[in-house]
Amino acid sequence: MTQADWEARAAARDTAGFESEAEHLYCRALGCEDLDAYRRTRATIQLGSTLRLLGRLDELAPHLSRYQRSMSRNAAALVAKTWSP
């Protein structure tokens, strides 16, 4: 299976609401050495969104650059304020 296939399968499961299955496939796609920069960026963003939906914000950091980690902390703080009673 090609890198594009892994990413496409992950996106399809994500869209269908099967985030747990999508997570595994995004990780598989990101593990492909031939994943081009565009698809790698897209898969990373989609994986981040999937982890957020699964309530696992703490796992985002390894997938993001230092700037994005800072943004992740800001987003987590915003989500916590938004969803807290």
SVG drawing of the C-alpha trace seen along z (x, -y; Angstrom):
<svg xmlns="http://www.w3.org/2000/svg" viewBox="-21 -30 33 32">
<polyline fill="none" stroke="black" stroke-width="0.4" points="0.0,0.0 1.3,-3.5 1.6,-6.4 -1.3,-8.1 -3.4,-5.0 -2.7,-5.0 -3.5,-8.6 -6.7,-8.3 -7.9,-5.3 -7.2,-7.2 -9.1,-10.3 -12.1,-8.2 -12.3,-6.5 -11.9,-9.9 -14.8,-11.4 -17.0,-8.4 -16.4,-8.9 -14.0,-6.0 -11.2,-8.1 -9.5,-5.2 -9.1,-3.3 -8.0,-6.5 -5.3,-7.2 -3.5,-3.9 -3.7,-4.6 -2.4,-8.2 0.6,-6.9 1.2,-4.3 1.1,-7.0 3.5,-9.1 5.9,-6.2 6.2,-5.9 9.5,-7.3 8.1,-8.2 5.3,-10.4 5.6,-13.8 5.7,-17.0 2.1,-18.0 0.7,-14.7 2.9,-14.5 1.7,-18.0 -1.9,-17.0 -1.6,-13.7 0.0,-15.4 -2.8,-18.0 -5.4,-15.3 -3.8,-13.1 -3.7,-16.1 -7.4,-16.6 -8.1,-13.0 -6.2,-12.9 -8.1,-16.0 -11.4,-14.3 -10.2,-11.3 -9.5,-13.6 -5.7,-13.0 -4.3,-16.5 -1.2,-15.6 -0.1,-13.3 0.0,-16.0 3.4,-17.5 5.6,-14.8 3.9,-15.3 4.3,-19.1 7.2,-21.5 8.2,-23.7 6.0,-26.6 3.1,-24.2 3.6,-22.8 3.2,-26.4 0.0,-26.7 -1.2,-23.4 -0.8,-24.5 -2.7,-27.7 -5.4,-25.7 -5.6,-23.2 -6.0,-26.1 -8.7,-27.7 -10.6,-24.3 -10.3,-23.8 -11.8,-27.3 -14.5,-26.7 -15.6,-23.3 -15.2,-23.8 -18.3,-24.4"/>
</svg>
